[in-house]
Amino acid sequence: MEKIESKIKEFISENILFSDNGYPYQDQDSFLEKGIVDSMNVMEIVAYVEDTFGVHVEDLEITPANFDSIASISTYIRQKQN
């Protein structure tokens, strides 16, 4: 598993799911469809991504295409870092 995915899963598990048992979903699972996050949680994830991975997230980039799954967030981060 890639380092980016691992860090995001750990953050969501500890800060959103409040779980010590890890992240129980697949990387492609939609946060919204599974009821994993709400709009406030998305903002927490955005702040975490900016602080942890050193990328600036524009308001217009906060979309389901970029922030609705582990896979979409990690793809977004990699694109911003390149």
mmCIF file of the N, C-alpha and C atoms, coordinates in Angstrom:
data_MODEL
# 
_entry.id   MODEL 
# 
loop_
_atom_site.group_PDB 
_atom_site.id 
_atom_site.type_symbol 
_atom_site.label_atom_id 
_atom_site.label_alt_id 
_atom_site.label_comp_id 
_atom_site.label_asym_id 
_atom_site.label_entity_id 
_atom_site.label_seq_id 
_atom_site.pdbx_PDB_ins_code 
_atom_site.Cartn_x 
_atom_site.Cartn_y 
_atom_site.Cartn_z 
_atom_site.occupancy 
_atom_site.B_iso_or_equiv 
_atom_site.pdbx_formal_charge 
_atom_site.auth_seq_id 
_atom_site.auth_comp_id 
_atom_site.auth_asym_id 
_atom_site.auth_atom_id 
_atom_site.pdbx_PDB_model_num 
ATOM 1   N N  . MET A 1 1  ? 0.837   -1.173 0.000   1.00 0.00 ? 1  MET A N  1 
ATOM 2   C CA . MET A 1 1  ? 0.000   0.000  0.000   1.00 0.00 ? 1  MET A CA 1 
ATOM 3   C C  . MET A 1 1  ? 0.887   1.243  0.000   1.00 0.00 ? 1  MET A C  1 
ATOM 4   N N  . GLU A 1 2  ? 0.460   2.220  -0.736  1.00 0.00 ? 2  GLU A N  1 
ATOM 5   C CA . GLU A 1 2  ? 1.237   3.444  -0.841  1.00 0.00 ? 2  GLU A CA 1 
ATOM 6   C C  . GLU A 1 2  ? 1.166   4.254  0.458   1.00 0.00 ? 2  GLU A C  1 
ATOM 7   N N  . LYS A 1 3  ? 2.183   5.048  0.669   1.00 0.00 ? 3  LYS A N  1 
ATOM 8   C CA . LYS A 1 3  ? 2.273   5.862  1.880   1.00 0.00 ? 3  LYS A CA 1 
ATOM 9   C C  . LYS A 1 3  ? 1.128   6.878  1.977   1.00 0.00 ? 3  LYS A C  1 
ATOM 10  N N  . ILE A 1 4  ? 0.752   7.499  0.854   1.00 0.00 ? 4  ILE A N  1 
ATOM 11  C CA . ILE A 1 4  ? -0.328  8.488  0.864   1.00 0.00 ? 4  ILE A CA 1 
ATOM 12  C C  . ILE A 1 4  ? -1.623  7.845  1.342   1.00 0.00 ? 4  ILE A C  1 
ATOM 13  N N  . GLU A 1 5  ? -1.974  6.714  0.750   1.00 0.00 ? 5  GLU A N  1 
ATOM 14  C CA . GLU A 1 5  ? -3.208  6.031  1.132   1.00 0.00 ? 5  GLU A CA 1 
ATOM 15  C C  . GLU A 1 5  ? -3.192  5.648  2.609   1.00 0.00 ? 5  GLU A C  1 
ATOM 16  N N  . SER A 1 6  ? -2.061  5.151  3.069   1.00 0.00 ? 6  SER A N  1 
ATOM 17  C CA . SER A 1 6  ? -1.942  4.746  4.479   1.00 0.00 ? 6  SER A CA 1 
ATOM 18  C C  . SER A 1 6  ? -2.179  5.914  5.424   1.00 0.00 ? 6  SER A C  1 
ATOM 19  N N  . LYS A 1 7  ? -1.591  7.057  5.113   1.00 0.00 ? 7  LYS A N  1 
ATOM 20  C CA . LYS A 1 7  ? -1.750  8.230  5.973   1.00 0.00 ? 7  LYS A CA 1 
ATOM 21  C C  . LYS A 1 7  ? -3.196  8.717  5.993   1.00 0.00 ? 7  LYS A C  1 
ATOM 22  N N  . ILE A 1 8  ? -3.836  8.729  4.828   1.00 0.00 ? 8  ILE A N  1 
ATOM 23  C CA . ILE A 1 8  ? -5.227  9.186  4.762   1.00 0.00 ? 8  ILE A CA 1 
ATOM 24  C C  . ILE A 1 8  ? -6.134  8.227  5.527   1.00 0.00 ? 8  ILE A C  1 
ATOM 25  N N  . LYS A 1 9  ? -5.919  6.938  5.349   1.00 0.00 ? 9  LYS A N  1 
ATOM 26  C CA . LYS A 1 9  ? -6.728  5.946  6.070   1.00 0.00 ? 9  LYS A CA 1 
ATOM 27  C C  . LYS A 1 9  ? -6.561  6.097  7.578   1.00 0.00 ? 9  LYS A C  1 
ATOM 28  N N  . GLU A 1 10 ? -5.337  6.289  8.015   1.00 0.00 ? 10 GLU A N  1 
ATOM 29  C CA . GLU A 1 10 ? -5.080  6.457  9.445   1.00 0.00 ? 10 GLU A CA 1 
ATOM 30  C C  . GLU A 1 10 ? -5.795  7.691  9.983   1.00 0.00 ? 10 GLU A C  1 
ATOM 31  N N  . PHE A 1 11 ? -5.705  8.806  9.237   1.00 0.00 ? 11 PHE A N  1 
ATOM 32  C CA . PHE A 1 11 ? -6.368  10.036 9.665   1.00 0.00 ? 11 PHE A CA 1 
ATOM 33  C C  . PHE A 1 11 ? -7.876  9.845  9.775   1.00 0.00 ? 11 PHE A C  1 
ATOM 34  N N  . ILE A 1 12 ? -8.480  9.266  8.752   1.00 0.00 ? 12 ILE A N  1 
ATOM 35  C CA . ILE A 1 12 ? -9.935  9.077  8.760   1.00 0.00 ? 12 ILE A CA 1 
ATOM 36  C C  . ILE A 1 12 ? -10.349 8.111  9.862   1.00 0.00 ? 12 ILE A C  1 
ATOM 37  N N  . SER A 1 13 ? -9.601  7.042  10.022  1.00 0.00 ? 13 SER A N  1 
ATOM 38  C CA . SER A 1 13 ? -9.922  6.064  11.071  1.00 0.00 ? 13 SER A CA 1 
ATOM 39  C C  . SER A 1 13 ? -9.913  6.703  12.451  1.00 0.00 ? 13 SER A C  1 
ATOM 40  N N  . GLU A 1 14 ? -8.876  7.475  12.737  1.00 0.00 ? 14 GLU A N  1 
ATOM 41  C CA . GLU A 1 14 ? -8.707  8.046  14.073  1.00 0.00 ? 14 GLU A CA 1 
ATOM 42  C C  . GLU A 1 14 ? -9.560  9.286  14.326  1.00 0.00 ? 14 GLU A C  1 
ATOM 43  N N  . ASN A 1 15 ? -9.732  10.139 13.313  1.00 0.00 ? 15 ASN A N  1 
ATOM 44  C CA . ASN A 1 15 ? -10.358 11.440 13.526  1.00 0.00 ? 15 ASN A CA 1 
ATOM 45  C C  . ASN A 1 15 ? -11.804 11.552 13.066  1.00 0.00 ? 15 ASN A C  1 
ATOM 46  N N  . ILE A 1 16 ? -12.237 10.645 12.212  1.00 0.00 ? 16 ILE A N  1 
ATOM 47  C CA . ILE A 1 16 ? -13.609 10.706 11.704  1.00 0.00 ? 16 ILE A CA 1 
ATOM 48  C C  . ILE A 1 16 ? -14.405 9.480  12.138  1.00 0.00 ? 16 ILE A C  1 
ATOM 49  N N  . LEU A 1 17 ? -13.806 8.309  11.991  1.00 0.00 ? 17 LEU A N  1 
ATOM 50  C CA . LEU A 1 17 ? -14.485 7.078  12.403  1.00 0.00 ? 17 LEU A CA 1 
ATOM 51  C C  . LEU A 1 17 ? -14.269 6.774  13.882  1.00 0.00 ? 17 LEU A C  1 
ATOM 52  N N  . PHE A 1 18 ? -13.278 7.415  14.491  1.00 0.00 ? 18 PHE A N  1 
ATOM 53  C CA . PHE A 1 18 ? -12.902 7.182  15.891  1.00 0.00 ? 18 PHE A CA 1 
ATOM 54  C C  . PHE A 1 18 ? -12.713 5.691  16.163  1.00 0.00 ? 18 PHE A C  1 
ATOM 55  N N  . SER A 1 19 ? -11.926 5.074  15.283  1.00 0.00 ? 19 SER A N  1 
ATOM 56  C CA . SER A 1 19 ? -11.714 3.629  15.354  1.00 0.00 ? 19 SER A CA 1 
ATOM 57  C C  . SER A 1 19 ? -10.246 3.311  15.593  1.00 0.00 ? 19 SER A C  1 
ATOM 58  N N  . ASP A 1 20 ? -10.013 2.310  16.409  1.00 0.00 ? 20 ASP A N  1 
ATOM 59  C CA . ASP A 1 20 ? -8.661  1.795  16.611  1.00 0.00 ? 20 ASP A CA 1 
ATOM 60  C C  . ASP A 1 20 ? -8.422  0.560  15.753  1.00 0.00 ? 20 ASP A C  1 
ATOM 61  N N  . ASN A 1 21 ? -9.427  0.173  14.991  1.00 0.00 ? 21 ASN A N  1 
ATOM 62  C CA . ASN A 1 21 ? -9.361  -1.059 14.203  1.00 0.00 ? 21 ASN A CA 1 
ATOM 63  C C  . ASN A 1 21 ? -9.013  -0.827 12.741  1.00 0.00 ? 21 ASN A C  1 
ATOM 64  N N  . GLY A 1 22 ? -8.530  0.348  12.396  1.00 0.00 ? 22 GLY A N  1 
ATOM 65  C CA . GLY A 1 22 ? -8.146  0.620  11.024  1.00 0.00 ? 22 GLY A CA 1 
ATOM 66  C C  . GLY A 1 22 ? -9.314  1.076  10.172  1.00 0.00 ? 22 GLY A C  1 
ATOM 67  N N  . TYR A 1 23 ? -9.046  1.231  8.903   1.00 0.00 ? 23 TYR A N  1 
ATOM 68  C CA . TYR A 1 23 ? -10.021 1.712  7.930   1.00 0.00 ? 23 TYR A CA 1 
ATOM 69  C C  . TYR A 1 23 ? -10.703 0.505  7.296   1.00 0.00 ? 23 TYR A C  1 
ATOM 70  N N  . PRO A 1 24 ? -12.009 0.302  7.513   1.00 0.00 ? 24 PRO A N  1 
ATOM 71  C CA . PRO A 1 24 ? -12.671 -0.938 7.097   1.00 0.00 ? 24 PRO A CA 1 
ATOM 72  C C  . PRO A 1 24 ? -13.215 -0.966 5.671   1.00 0.00 ? 24 PRO A C  1 
ATOM 73  N N  . TYR A 1 25 ? -12.943 0.055  4.861   1.00 0.00 ? 25 TYR A N  1 
ATOM 74  C CA . TYR A 1 25 ? -13.527 0.139  3.524   1.00 0.00 ? 25 TYR A CA 1 
ATOM 75  C C  . TYR A 1 25 ? -12.465 -0.043 2.446   1.00 0.00 ? 25 TYR A C  1 
ATOM 76  N N  . GLN A 1 26 ? -12.927 -0.242 1.212   1.00 0.00 ? 26 GLN A N  1 
ATOM 77  C CA . GLN A 1 26 ? -12.029 -0.332 0.060   1.00 0.00 ? 26 GLN A CA 1 
ATOM 78  C C  . GLN A 1 26 ? -11.604 1.080  -0.353  1.00 0.00 ? 26 GLN A C  1 
ATOM 79  N N  . ASP A 1 27 ? -10.469 1.185  -1.017  1.00 0.00 ? 27 ASP A N  1 
ATOM 80  C CA . ASP A 1 27 ? -9.959  2.498  -1.430  1.00 0.00 ? 27 ASP A CA 1 
ATOM 81  C C  . ASP A 1 27 ? -10.914 3.234  -2.367  1.00 0.00 ? 27 ASP A C  1 
ATOM 82  N N  . GLN A 1 28 ? -11.689 2.507  -3.158  1.00 0.00 ? 28 GLN A N  1 
ATOM 83  C CA . GLN A 1 28 ? -12.594 3.119  -4.131  1.00 0.00 ? 28 GLN A CA 1 
ATOM 84  C C  . GLN A 1 28 ? -13.973 3.423  -3.553  1.00 0.00 ? 28 GLN A C  1 
ATOM 85  N N  . ASP A 1 29 ? -14.268 2.988  -2.343  1.00 0.00 ? 29 ASP A N  1 
ATOM 86  C CA . ASP A 1 29 ? -15.589 3.211  -1.753  1.00 0.00 ? 29 ASP A CA 1 
ATOM 87  C C  . ASP A 1 29 ? -15.850 4.701  -1.562  1.00 0.00 ? 29 ASP A C  1 
ATOM 88  N N  . SER A 1 30 ? -17.041 5.131  -1.986  1.00 0.00 ? 30 SER A N  1 
ATOM 89  C CA . SER A 1 30 ? -17.448 6.527  -1.862  1.00 0.00 ? 30 SER A CA 1 
ATOM 90  C C  . SER A 1 30 ? -17.743 6.871  -0.409  1.00 0.00 ? 30 SER A C  1 
ATOM 91  N N  . PHE A 1 31 ? -17.105 7.932  0.079   1.00 0.00 ? 31 PHE A N  1 
ATOM 92  C CA . PHE A 1 31 ? -17.367 8.397  1.436   1.00 0.00 ? 31 PHE A CA 1 
ATOM 93  C C  . PHE A 1 31 ? -18.845 8.774  1.610   1.00 0.00 ? 31 PHE A C  1 
ATOM 94  N N  . LEU A 1 32 ? -19.396 9.452  0.603   1.00 0.00 ? 32 LEU A N  1 
ATOM 95  C CA . LEU A 1 32 ? -20.777 9.921  0.702   1.00 0.00 ? 32 LEU A CA 1 
ATOM 96  C C  . LEU A 1 32 ? -21.767 8.769  0.630   1.00 0.00 ? 32 LEU A C  1 
ATOM 97  N N  . GLU A 1 33 ? -21.569 7.857  -0.311  1.00 0.00 ? 33 GLU A N  1 
ATOM 98  C CA . GLU A 1 33 ? -22.477 6.716  -0.455  1.00 0.00 ? 33 GLU A CA 1 
ATOM 99  C C  . GLU A 1 33 ? -22.450 5.810  0.767   1.00 0.00 ? 33 GLU A C  1 
ATOM 100 N N  . LYS A 1 34 ? -21.295 5.644  1.369   1.00 0.00 ? 34 LYS A N  1 
ATOM 101 C CA . LYS A 1 34 ? -21.157 4.781  2.547   1.00 0.00 ? 34 LYS A CA 1 
ATOM 102 C C  . LYS A 1 34 ? -21.480 5.513  3.852   1.00 0.00 ? 34 LYS A C  1 
ATOM 103 N N  . GLY A 1 35 ? -21.701 6.824  3.764   1.00 0.00 ? 35 GLY A N  1 
ATOM 104 C CA . GLY A 1 35 ? -21.999 7.597  4.965   1.00 0.00 ? 35 GLY A CA 1 
ATOM 105 C C  . GLY A 1 35 ? -20.794 7.766  5.880   1.00 0.00 ? 35 GLY A C  1 
ATOM 106 N N  . ILE A 1 36 ? -19.610 7.739  5.300   1.00 0.00 ? 36 ILE A N  1 
ATOM 107 C CA . ILE A 1 36 ? -18.379 7.823  6.084   1.00 0.00 ? 36 ILE A CA 1 
ATOM 108 C C  . ILE A 1 36 ? -18.108 9.252  6.547   1.00 0.00 ? 36 ILE A C  1 
ATOM 109 N N  . VAL A 1 37 ? -18.357 10.217 5.674   1.00 0.00 ? 37 VAL A N  1 
ATOM 110 C CA . VAL A 1 37 ? -18.073 11.615 6.005   1.00 0.00 ? 37 VAL A CA 1 
ATOM 111 C C  . VAL A 1 37 ? -19.274 12.498 5.695   1.00 0.00 ? 37 VAL A C  1 
ATOM 112 N N  . ASP A 1 38 ? -19.292 13.664 6.337   1.00 0.00 ? 38 ASP A N  1 
ATOM 113 C CA . ASP A 1 38 ? -20.256 14.705 6.004   1.00 0.00 ? 38 ASP A CA 1 
ATOM 114 C C  . ASP A 1 38 ? -19.460 15.926 5.531   1.00 0.00 ? 38 ASP A C  1 
ATOM 115 N N  . SER A 1 39 ? -20.138 17.020 5.272   1.00 0.00 ? 39 SER A N  1 
ATOM 116 C CA . SER A 1 39 ? -19.451 18.190 4.711   1.00 0.00 ? 39 SER A CA 1 
ATOM 117 C C  . SER A 1 39 ? -18.385 18.748 5.652   1.00 0.00 ? 39 SER A C  1 
ATOM 118 N N  . MET A 1 40 ? -18.621 18.703 6.940   1.00 0.00 ? 40 MET A N  1 
ATOM 119 C CA . MET A 1 40 ? -17.610 19.186 7.890   1.00 0.00 ? 40 MET A CA 1 
ATOM 120 C C  . MET A 1 40 ? -16.378 18.287 7.886   1.00 0.00 ? 40 MET A C  1 
ATOM 121 N N  . ASN A 1 41 ? -16.605 16.983 7.767   1.00 0.00 ? 41 ASN A N  1 
ATOM 122 C CA . ASN A 1 41 ? -15.478 16.050 7.703   1.00 0.00 ? 41 ASN A CA 1 
ATOM 123 C C  . ASN A 1 41 ? -14.637 16.289 6.460   1.00 0.00 ? 41 ASN A C  1 
ATOM 124 N N  . VAL A 1 42 ? -15.292 16.652 5.355   1.00 0.00 ? 42 VAL A N  1 
ATOM 125 C CA . VAL A 1 42 ? -14.544 16.932 4.125   1.00 0.00 ? 42 VAL A CA 1 
ATOM 126 C C  . VAL A 1 42 ? -13.572 18.078 4.371   1.00 0.00 ? 42 VAL A C  1 
ATOM 127 N N  . MET A 1 43 ? -14.011 19.098 5.092   1.00 0.00 ? 43 MET A N  1 
ATOM 128 C CA . MET A 1 43 ? -13.130 20.229 5.376   1.00 0.00 ? 43 MET A CA 1 
ATOM 129 C C  . MET A 1 43 ? -11.966 19.807 6.276   1.00 0.00 ? 43 MET A C  1 
ATOM 130 N N  . GLU A 1 44 ? -12.216 18.887 7.199   1.00 0.00 ? 44 GLU A N  1 
ATOM 131 C CA . GLU A 1 44 ? -11.134 18.346 8.027   1.00 0.00 ? 44 GLU A CA 1 
ATOM 132 C C  . GLU A 1 44 ? -10.117 17.611 7.158   1.00 0.00 ? 44 GLU A C  1 
ATOM 133 N N  . ILE A 1 45 ? -10.618 16.839 6.207   1.00 0.00 ? 45 ILE A N  1 
ATOM 134 C CA . ILE A 1 45 ? -9.739  16.089 5.303   1.00 0.00 ? 45 ILE A CA 1 
ATOM 135 C C  . ILE A 1 45 ? -8.925  17.046 4.448   1.00 0.00 ? 45 ILE A C  1 
ATOM 136 N N  . VAL A 1 46 ? -9.568  18.091 3.937   1.00 0.00 ? 46 VAL A N  1 
ATOM 137 C CA . VAL A 1 46 ? -8.861  19.088 3.120   1.00 0.00 ? 46 VAL A CA 1 
ATOM 138 C C  . VAL A 1 46 ? -7.735  19.727 3.931   1.00 0.00 ? 46 VAL A C  1 
ATOM 139 N N  . ALA A 1 47 ? -8.012  20.134 5.153   1.00 0.00 ? 47 ALA A N  1 
ATOM 140 C CA . ALA A 1 47 ? -6.981  20.742 6.003   1.00 0.00 ? 47 ALA A CA 1 
ATOM 141 C C  . ALA A 1 47 ? -5.846  19.757 6.255   1.00 0.00 ? 47 ALA A C  1 
ATOM 142 N N  . TYR A 1 48 ? -6.188  18.506 6.501   1.00 0.00 ? 48 TYR A N  1 
ATOM 143 C CA . TYR A 1 48 ? -5.171  17.471 6.721   1.00 0.00 ? 48 TYR A CA 1 
ATOM 144 C C  . TYR A 1 48 ? -4.300  17.295 5.477   1.00 0.00 ? 48 TYR A C  1 
ATOM 145 N N  . VAL A 1 49 ? -4.927  17.241 4.314   1.00 0.00 ? 49 VAL A N  1 
ATOM 146 C CA . VAL A 1 49 ? -4.184  17.075 3.059   1.00 0.00 ? 49 VAL A CA 1 
ATOM 147 C C  . VAL A 1 49 ? -3.219  18.242 2.865   1.00 0.00 ? 49 VAL A C  1 
ATOM 148 N N  . GLU A 1 50 ? -3.687  19.457 3.090   1.00 0.00 ? 50 GLU A N  1 
ATOM 149 C CA . GLU A 1 50 ? -2.814  20.624 2.924   1.00 0.00 ? 50 GLU A CA 1 
ATOM 150 C C  . GLU A 1 50 ? -1.638  20.578 3.898   1.00 0.00 ? 50 GLU A C  1 
ATOM 151 N N  . ASP A 1 51 ? -1.913  20.292 5.149   1.00 0.00 ? 51 ASP A N  1 
ATOM 152 C CA . ASP A 1 51 ? -0.865  20.286 6.176   1.00 0.00 ? 51 ASP A CA 1 
ATOM 153 C C  . ASP A 1 51 ? 0.117   19.134 6.010   1.00 0.00 ? 51 ASP A C  1 
ATOM 154 N N  . THR A 1 52 ? -0.389  17.968 5.681   1.00 0.00 ? 52 THR A N  1 
ATOM 155 C CA . THR A 1 52 ? 0.439   16.767 5.653   1.00 0.00 ? 52 THR A CA 1 
ATOM 156 C C  . THR A 1 52 ? 1.218   16.603 4.359   1.00 0.00 ? 52 THR A C  1 
ATOM 157 N N  . PHE A 1 53 ? 0.592   16.959 3.239   1.00 0.00 ? 53 PHE A N  1 
ATOM 158 C CA . PHE A 1 53 ? 1.215   16.685 1.945   1.00 0.00 ? 53 PHE A CA 1 
ATOM 159 C C  . PHE A 1 53 ? 1.723   17.940 1.247   1.00 0.00 ? 53 PHE A C  1 
ATOM 160 N N  . GLY A 1 54 ? 1.555   19.098 1.882   1.00 0.00 ? 54 GLY A N  1 
ATOM 161 C CA . GLY A 1 54 ? 2.117   20.327 1.351   1.00 0.00 ? 54 GLY A CA 1 
ATOM 162 C C  . GLY A 1 54 ? 1.507   20.794 0.049   1.00 0.00 ? 54 GLY A C  1 
ATOM 163 N N  . VAL A 1 55 ? 0.224   20.519 -0.143  1.00 0.00 ? 55 VAL A N  1 
ATOM 164 C CA . VAL A 1 55 ? -0.455  20.994 -1.346  1.00 0.00 ? 55 VAL A CA 1 
ATOM 165 C C  . VAL A 1 55 ? -1.498  22.028 -0.943  1.00 0.00 ? 55 VAL A C  1 
ATOM 166 N N  . HIS A 1 56 ? -1.737  22.982 -1.834  1.00 0.00 ? 56 HIS A N  1 
ATOM 167 C CA . HIS A 1 56 ? -2.781  23.979 -1.595  1.00 0.00 ? 56 HIS A CA 1 
ATOM 168 C C  . HIS A 1 56 ? -4.028  23.547 -2.348  1.00 0.00 ? 56 HIS A C  1 
ATOM 169 N N  . VAL A 1 57 ? -5.140  23.437 -1.645  1.00 0.00 ? 57 VAL A N  1 
ATOM 170 C CA . VAL A 1 57 ? -6.404  23.025 -2.245  1.00 0.00 ? 57 VAL A CA 1 
ATOM 171 C C  . VAL A 1 57 ? -7.246  24.269 -2.501  1.00 0.00 ? 57 VAL A C  1 
ATOM 172 N N  . GLU A 1 58 ? -7.539  24.514 -3.770  1.00 0.00 ? 58 GLU A N  1 
ATOM 173 C CA . GLU A 1 58 ? -8.414  25.628 -4.141  1.00 0.00 ? 58 GLU A CA 1 
ATOM 174 C C  . GLU A 1 58 ? -9.856  25.257 -3.806  1.00 0.00 ? 58 GLU A C  1 
ATOM 175 N N  . ASP A 1 59 ? -10.667 26.259 -3.484  1.00 0.00 ? 59 ASP A N  1 
ATOM 176 C CA . ASP A 1 59 ? -12.070 25.997 -3.151  1.00 0.00 ? 59 ASP A CA 1 
ATOM 177 C C  . ASP A 1 59 ? -12.782 25.224 -4.258  1.00 0.00 ? 59 ASP A C  1 
ATOM 178 N N  . LEU A 1 60 ? -12.517 25.578 -5.508  1.00 0.00 ? 60 LEU A N  1 
ATOM 179 C CA . LEU A 1 60 ? -13.180 24.914 -6.635  1.00 0.00 ? 60 LEU A CA 1 
ATOM 180 C C  . LEU A 1 60 ? -12.741 23.465 -6.815  1.00 0.00 ? 60 LEU A C  1 
ATOM 181 N N  . GLU A 1 61 ? -11.656 23.077 -6.156  1.00 0.00 ? 61 GLU A N  1 
ATOM 182 C CA . GLU A 1 61 ? -11.165 21.702 -6.252  1.00 0.00 ? 61 GLU A CA 1 
ATOM 183 C C  . GLU A 1 61 ? -11.781 20.779 -5.192  1.00 0.00 ? 61 GLU A C  1 
ATOM 184 N N  . ILE A 1 62 ? -12.541 21.340 -4.281  1.00 0.00 ? 62 ILE A N  1 
ATOM 185 C CA . ILE A 1 62 ? -13.175 20.527 -3.235  1.00 0.00 ? 62 ILE A CA 1 
ATOM 186 C C  . ILE A 1 62 ? -14.467 19.953 -3.809  1.00 0.00 ? 62 ILE A C  1 
ATOM 187 N N  . THR A 1 63 ? -14.305 18.872 -4.540  1.00 0.00 ? 63 THR A N  1 
ATOM 188 C CA . THR A 1 63 ? -15.410 18.213 -5.230  1.00 0.00 ? 63 THR A CA 1 
ATOM 189 C C  . THR A 1 63 ? -15.380 16.719 -4.934  1.00 0.00 ? 63 THR A C  1 
ATOM 190 N N  . PRO A 1 64 ? -16.502 16.030 -5.160  1.00 0.00 ? 64 PRO A N  1 
ATOM 191 C CA . PRO A 1 64 ? -16.487 14.572 -5.001  1.00 0.00 ? 64 PRO A CA 1 
ATOM 192 C C  . PRO A 1 64 ? -15.446 13.890 -5.886  1.00 0.00 ? 64 PRO A C  1 
ATOM 193 N N  . ALA A 1 65 ? -15.188 14.450 -7.048  1.00 0.00 ? 65 ALA A N  1 
ATOM 194 C CA . ALA A 1 65 ? -14.187 13.851 -7.936  1.00 0.00 ? 65 ALA A CA 1 
ATOM 195 C C  . ALA A 1 65 ? -12.810 13.804 -7.278  1.00 0.00 ? 65 ALA A C  1 
ATOM 196 N N  . ASN A 1 66 ? -12.528 14.751 -6.399  1.00 0.00 ? 66 ASN A N  1 
ATOM 197 C CA . ASN A 1 66 ? -11.221 14.820 -5.741  1.00 0.00 ? 66 ASN A CA 1 
ATOM 198 C C  . ASN A 1 66 ? -11.207 14.315 -4.299  1.00 0.00 ? 66 ASN A C  1 
ATOM 199 N N  . PHE A 1 67 ? -12.359 14.322 -3.625  1.00 0.00 ? 67 PHE A N  1 
ATOM 200 C CA . PHE A 1 67 ? -12.368 14.048 -2.182  1.00 0.00 ? 67 PHE A CA 1 
ATOM 201 C C  . PHE A 1 67 ? -13.455 13.075 -1.727  1.00 0.00 ? 67 PHE A C  1 
ATOM 202 N N  . ASP A 1 68 ? -13.839 12.114 -2.577  1.00 0.00 ? 68 ASP A N  1 
ATOM 203 C CA . ASP A 1 68 ? -14.915 11.201 -2.186  1.00 0.00 ? 68 ASP A CA 1 
ATOM 204 C C  . ASP A 1 68 ? -14.457 9.777  -1.898  1.00 0.00 ? 68 ASP A C  1 
ATOM 205 N N  . SER A 1 69 ? -13.170 9.526  -1.943  1.00 0.00 ? 69 SER A N  1 
ATOM 206 C CA . SER A 1 69 ? -12.658 8.188  -1.617  1.00 0.00 ? 69 SER A CA 1 
ATOM 207 C C  . SER A 1 69 ? -11.161 8.293  -1.346  1.00 0.00 ? 69 SER A C  1 
ATOM 208 N N  . ILE A 1 70 ? -10.626 7.248  -0.775  1.00 0.00 ? 70 ILE A N  1 
ATOM 209 C CA . ILE A 1 70 ? -9.175  7.188  -0.574  1.00 0.00 ? 70 ILE A CA 1 
ATOM 210 C C  . ILE A 1 70 ? -8.478  7.284  -1.927  1.00 0.00 ? 70 ILE A C  1 
ATOM 211 N N  . ALA A 1 71 ? -9.003  6.558  -2.909  1.00 0.00 ? 71 ALA A N  1 
ATOM 212 C CA . ALA A 1 71 ? -8.392  6.547  -4.244  1.00 0.00 ? 71 ALA A CA 1 
ATOM 213 C C  . ALA A 1 71 ? -8.413  7.934  -4.880  1.00 0.00 ? 71 ALA A C  1 
ATOM 214 N N  . SER A 1 72 ? -9.548  8.633  -4.794  1.00 0.00 ? 72 SER A N  1 
ATOM 215 C CA . SER A 1 72 ? -9.624  9.951  -5.432  1.00 0.00 ? 72 SER A CA 1 
ATOM 216 C C  . SER A 1 72 ? -8.734  10.975 -4.727  1.00 0.00 ? 72 SER A C  1 
ATOM 217 N N  . ILE A 1 73 ? -8.657  10.914 -3.416  1.00 0.00 ? 73 ILE A N  1 
ATOM 218 C CA . ILE A 1 73 ? -7.792  11.843 -2.686  1.00 0.00 ? 73 ILE A CA 1 
ATOM 219 C C  . ILE A 1 73 ? -6.327  11.586 -3.013  1.00 0.00 ? 73 ILE A C  1 
ATOM 220 N N  . SER A 1 74 ? -5.919  10.337 -3.034  1.00 0.00 ? 74 SER A N  1 
ATOM 221 C CA . SER A 1 74 ? -4.511  10.035 -3.311  1.00 0.00 ? 74 SER A CA 1 
ATOM 222 C C  . SER A 1 74 ? -4.137  10.424 -4.738  1.00 0.00 ? 74 SER A C  1 
ATOM 223 N N  . THR A 1 75 ? -5.042  10.220 -5.691  1.00 0.00 ? 75 THR A N  1 
ATOM 224 C CA . THR A 1 75 ? -4.791  10.649 -7.072  1.00 0.00 ? 75 THR A CA 1 
ATOM 225 C C  . THR A 1 75 ? -4.657  12.163 -7.131  1.00 0.00 ? 75 THR A C  1 
ATOM 226 N N  . TYR A 1 76 ? -5.549  12.867 -6.465  1.00 0.00 ? 76 TYR A N  1 
ATOM 227 C CA . TYR A 1 76 ? -5.513  14.326 -6.421  1.00 0.00 ? 76 TYR A CA 1 
ATOM 228 C C  . TYR A 1 76 ? -4.184  14.821 -5.842  1.00 0.00 ? 76 TYR A C  1 
ATOM 229 N N  . ILE A 1 77 ? -3.760  14.246 -4.734  1.00 0.00 ? 77 ILE A N  1 
ATOM 230 C CA . ILE A 1 77 ? -2.504  14.658 -4.097  1.00 0.00 ? 77 ILE A CA 1 
ATOM 231 C C  . ILE A 1 77 ? -1.329  14.439 -5.042  1.00 0.00 ? 77 ILE A C  1 
ATOM 232 N N  . ARG A 1 78 ? -1.265  13.293 -5.665  1.00 0.00 ? 78 ARG A N  1 
ATOM 233 C CA . ARG A 1 78 ? -0.154  13.003 -6.586  1.00 0.00 ? 78 ARG A CA 1 
ATOM 234 C C  . ARG A 1 78 ? -0.128  13.989 -7.750  1.00 0.00 ? 78 ARG A C  1 
ATOM 235 N N  . GLN A 1 79 ? -1.291  14.338 -8.270  1.00 0.00 ? 79 GLN A N  1 
ATOM 236 C CA . GLN A 1 79 ? -1.350  15.307 -9.367  1.00 0.00 ? 79 GLN A CA 1 
ATOM 237 C C  . GLN A 1 79 ? -0.875  16.682 -8.906  1.00 0.00 ? 79 GLN A C  1 
ATOM 238 N N  . LYS A 1 80 ? -1.260  17.089 -7.712  1.00 0.00 ? 80 LYS A N  1 
ATOM 239 C CA . LYS A 1 80 ? -0.852  18.398 -7.195  1.00 0.00 ? 80 LYS A CA 1 
ATOM 240 C C  . LYS A 1 80 ? 0.643   18.445 -6.873  1.00 0.00 ? 80 LYS A C  1 
ATOM 241 N N  . GLN A 1 81 ? 1.213   17.313 -6.481  1.00 0.00 ? 81 GLN A N  1 
ATOM 242 C CA . GLN A 1 81 ? 2.631   17.284 -6.130  1.00 0.00 ? 81 GLN A CA 1 
ATOM 243 C C  . GLN A 1 81 ? 3.527   17.264 -7.365  1.00 0.00 ? 81 GLN A C  1 
ATOM 244 N N  . ASN A 1 82 ? 2.986   16.898 -8.499  1.00 0.00 ? 82 ASN A N  1 
ATOM 245 C CA . ASN A 1 82 ? 3.801   16.840 -9.736  1.00 0.00 ? 82 ASN A CA 1 
ATOM 246 C C  . ASN A 1 82 ? 3.752   18.127 -10.504 1.00 0.00 ? 82 ASN A C  1 
# 
